[in-house]
Every structure is written in structure tokens, then in C-alpha cells.
């Protein structure tokens, strides 16, 4: 995980936590599951996801009553082999 931390040093600690959980889950996770795994409340998580989306780190897709969060294609290729 050291290379991940070095590569993502431009992110704040919550954003790093989100990206790390995404990497552990092969680049895709439901927002509700992400909230449980990161221990971030829904408002804080929503704001961090908006920030990550604006940086093209993630993409959100509406899935029923929740969102599916996907790591961007470039980062997916970099971290998930």
C-alpha cells in the first residue's frame, strides 16, 4: 500500500481512505458499503466523493436507491492488476 500512499499524496486523509477501500474492492463499491467501511457519515462522504469526482479520481453511477462508486479507468489500471 506504500506506493498507493505516495501516488495519492495530493488527496486529504479521508479521500485516501476512500480510494484505498475502492482499491481493496477491485475499484467498485456501493456508496452505502463505502460509508460503512470508511466510517464517514453520509454528508462527509458525499462531499469527499464530489471532490474526488471533480479530480477525475472516481465516477458515480446511480444504482437503485444508492450509487455505485468506481475508480477511474487510469487509476484502476495503475493499482489493480
N, C-alpha and C positions, 0 to 999 in steps of 0.2 A: 504493500500500500504506500510505501515511501515515494515511489515515482508519481503516484496519483497526487499526493500532497504537494510535491514540487511543481507539477504541471498546473495544478489548480490554485496556486498561491494568490491569484488575483481575486478569489472569492472570499467572502466572510465565512466565519466558522459554521454558521447554520447552512449556508449554501454548500460548503464542503461536505457536511453531514448528509445532505440530500443527495448529492452526486455519488457519494460513497455507497449509500443504500441502493441507488439505481445500479451501480456497477455490480454490487453483490447480487442483484436480481436480474442480471443479464440485460440491463438497460431499459426495462419496462416494469411499471408498478402502478397499481391503483392509488389515487391520491389519498383515499381513506387508509389504506395499508401503510402508505408512506408516513402519514400523520402518526400512526401507532408506533412505527419503528423509529422515527426520529424524536418522538416525544414533544413535538412542536404543536402548539394549539392551532386550530384551523385558520385563524386570521393571520398569524405569523407565517404559517406555512404558505398560505395563499400569496402573501406579499413576497416571500422569498422565491416562489415559483414564478411570479410575474417578473422579478428581477432576472432570474435565470433565463426565462423565455426571451427577454429583451436582449440578452447577451448571446442568444442562439446556442445555449448550452442544452436546453431541453425543448420539447414540444408537448403541448397538451392537446388531448383529443377527448371530446365529450363521449362518455360511455354510460348510458342509462342515467342513474342518479349521481354518478361520480365522474371523475376524469381519469383517463389513463395518461400517465406521465412517461414520456420516452426520452431517453438520452439522444442528443443529436447524432446524426449519422457519422460525422467526423470523430466525435469522442467515442462512439460505440466501436468504431474500427480501431481506435487507438488503445482502448482499455479492455475490450472483450475480444478474446481470440477464439 
